[in-house]
Amino acid sequence: MQNSNEANKPENKIFTIPNVLSFLRILLIPVIIWLYLVKDNSVWAGYMLILSGLTDVLDGFIARRFNMGSNIGKVLDPVADKLTQAAMLICLSIRYPLMIIPFVLLVARDIYMGISGLLVIQRKGVVMGAEWHGKAATFLLYTTMIVLVFFPGISSTVSMILIAACTVMITITFILYIVRNTRALK
């Protein structure tokens, strides 16, 4: 059992505004799926996806600005991100079958990052965070998802260009993370 001093440290808090926002993002996932697949309402699914993205930005800002970062938030935030991305990529792959390629790449990258990240922590005691290229890939992915959700009648050429750009960027980040984590393990 933790003593009261340990429990009161900011990094050990569970109920913080950023954590509530991350949990809200997880709760939005079934709503987005329902709106997109069951109700066939791309516009509202898009609004919910934008709301999810805004809460992601807001929770990170609040955590840093007001020193509300927590250990659970370090897990909850990326889990909310990955679940949202996976859900949207699967939904979009129904209308845009090539979206399965970025989905498979993301899954492979994230499995690699999880395993290699744990090895780095175990061997070096260092937590490796996201890098600029990972954030750029995520921004491009969300932009593509939002465009494809809001404009279901977009030309196949434009959708293929967007999907190809995501695929290339995710591949680049995957390679760069492999290089970084391999160096960290040496």
C-alpha positions in Angstrom: 0.0 0.0 0.0 1.3 3.5 -0.9 1.8 6.0 1.8 -0.1 9.2 1.5 3.0 11.1 0.3 3.4 8.7 -2.6 -0.3 8.9 -3.6 -0.2 12.7 -3.6 2.7 13.0 -6.0 1.4 14.4 -9.4 2.8 11.4 -11.3 0.8 9.0 -9.2 -2.6 10.7 -9.5 -5.3 8.9 -11.4 -8.1 11.4 -11.6 -6.6 14.3 -13.5 -8.1 16.4 -16.2 -5.7 14.9 -18.9 -6.6 11.4 -17.8 -10.3 12.1 -17.9 -9.8 13.5 -21.4 -7.9 10.4 -22.5 -10.7 8.2 -21.1 -13.2 10.4 -23.0 -11.3 9.6 -26.2 -11.7 5.9 -25.5 -15.4 6.3 -24.9 -15.8 8.2 -28.2 -14.5 5.3 -30.2 -17.7 3.2 -30.2 -19.7 6.4 -30.9 -17.5 7.2 -34.0 -17.8 3.6 -35.2 -21.6 3.6 -34.7 -22.0 6.9 -36.5 -19.7 5.9 -39.4 -20.8 2.3 -40.0 -24.3 1.9 -38.5 -25.8 5.3 -39.0 -23.8 6.0 -42.2 -23.3 9.5 -41.0 -19.8 10.5 -42.0 -20.2 14.2 -41.0 -21.0 13.4 -37.4 -18.4 10.7 -37.3 -16.0 13.3 -38.5 -17.0 15.8 -35.9 -16.5 13.1 -33.2 -13.0 12.3 -34.7 -12.1 16.0 -34.6 -13.4 16.2 -31.0 -11.2 13.2 -30.2 -8.2 14.9 -31.7 -8.8 18.2 -29.9 -9.1 16.4 -26.6 -5.7 14.7 -27.4 -4.1 18.1 -28.0 -5.8 19.6 -24.9 -4.8 16.8 -22.5 -1.2 17.1 -23.5 -1.2 20.8 -23.1 -2.9 20.6 -19.7 -0.6 17.9 -18.5 2.6 19.9 -19.4 1.3 23.4 -18.6 -0.2 22.5 -15.2 2.1 19.7 -14.2 -0.7 17.1 -14.3 1.3 14.4 -16.1 0.9 11.1 -14.5 2.1 7.5 -14.9 -1.3 6.3 -15.8 -1.6 9.1 -18.3 1.6 8.0 -20.0 -0.2 4.7 -20.7 -3.7 5.9 -21.2 -3.0 8.7 -23.7 -1.1 6.5 -26.3 -3.6 3.7 -25.8 -6.5 6.1 -26.6 -4.6 7.3 -29.7 -3.8 3.8 -31.0 -7.3 2.5 -30.4 -8.8 5.6 -32.2 -6.5 5.2 -35.1 -7.1 1.5 -35.4 -10.9 1.9 -35.2 -10.9 4.6 -37.9 -8.5 2.8 -40.2 -10.7 -0.3 -40.0 -13.8 1.7 -40.7 -12.2 3.5 -43.6 -10.9 0.3 -45.1 -14.4 -0.7 -45.8 -14.8 2.2 -48.2 -11.1 2.6 -49.1 -9.6 -0.9 -49.1 -6.0 0.5 -49.4 -6.4 1.9 -45.9 -5.6 -1.6 -44.7 -1.9 -1.0 -45.6 -1.4 1.9 -43.2 -3.3 -0.1 -40.6 -1.0 -3.1 -40.9 2.1 -0.9 -40.8 0.8 0.9 -37.7 0.1 -2.3 -36.0 3.6 -3.7 -36.9 5.3 -0.4 -35.9 3.5 -0.2 -32.6 4.2 -3.9 -31.7 7.8 -3.3 -32.5 7.8 0.0 -30.5 6.2 -1.7 -27.5 8.6 -4.7 -27.4 11.8 -2.7 -28.1 10.6 0.1 -25.8 10.3 -2.4 -22.9 13.7 -3.9 -23.7 15.2 -0.3 -23.6 13.6 0.3 -20.3 14.7 -3.0 -18.9 18.3 -2.7 -20.1 18.9 1.0 -19.9 16.2 2.3 -17.6 15.2 4.9 -20.2 11.7 5.6 -21.6 11.9 6.5 -25.2 9.3 9.1 -26.2 7.8 10.0 -29.6 9.9 11.9 -32.0 9.0 14.7 -34.4 8.6 12.3 -37.4 6.2 10.2 -35.4 4.1 13.2 -34.5 4.2 14.3 -38.2 3.0 10.8 -39.3 0.2 11.0 -36.8 -0.8 14.5 -38.0 -0.8 13.3 -41.6 -2.8 10.2 -40.6 -5.5 12.2 -38.8 -5.7 14.7 -41.6 -6.2 11.9 -44.1 -8.8 10.2 -41.9 -10.7 13.4 -41.5 -10.6 14.2 -45.2 -11.8 10.7 -46.1 -14.5 10.8 -43.5 -15.9 14.2 -44.4 -15.6 13.7 -48.2 -16.7 10.2 -48.9 -17.2 11.1 -52.6 -13.6 12.2 -53.0 -11.9 11.0 -56.2 -10.0 7.7 -56.1 -6.9 9.6 -57.2 -7.0 12.0 -54.3 -7.8 9.2 -51.8 -4.9 7.0 -53.2 -2.5 10.0 -52.9 -3.5 10.6 -49.3 -3.2 6.9 -48.4 0.1 6.6 -50.2 1.5 9.6 -48.3 0.4 8.1 -45.0 1.9 4.7 -46.0 5.2 6.4 -46.9 5.4 8.5 -43.7 4.5 5.6 -41.4 7.2 3.5 -43.2 9.8 6.2 -42.7 8.9 6.6 -39.0 9.0 2.8 -38.6 12.6 2.7 -40.1 13.7 5.7 -38.0 12.4 4.1 -34.8 14.1 0.8 -35.6 17.4 2.7 -36.0 16.9 4.7 -32.8 15.8 1.8 -30.6 18.5 -0.5 -32.0 21.2 2.1 -31.1 19.6 2.6 -27.7 19.9 -1.2 -27.1 23.6 -1.3 -27.9 
